[in-house]
């Protein structure tokens, strides 16, 4: 191992040493599950599902397209951009 790997390992070791046995077992379980349930890189990501959780935070219940259109309509930007 090189020195960078050791320092990262030492850092995690120090962090893990401060956790309770229960917390350490939870982390082991999560890591084990992540290794067993590798997702295929070719899986299609549902963008609407990802952004659905943020709709209320952004002040509306609209679709991402509706929210983007609303932002464009209410823009206060008056600058002119030269086409080159």
Buried (B, 14 or more C-beta within 10 A) or exposed (E): EEEEEEEEEEEEEEEEEEEEEEEEEEEEEEEEEEEEEEEEEEEEEEEEEEEEEEBEEEEEEEEBEEBEEBEEEEEEEEEEEEEE
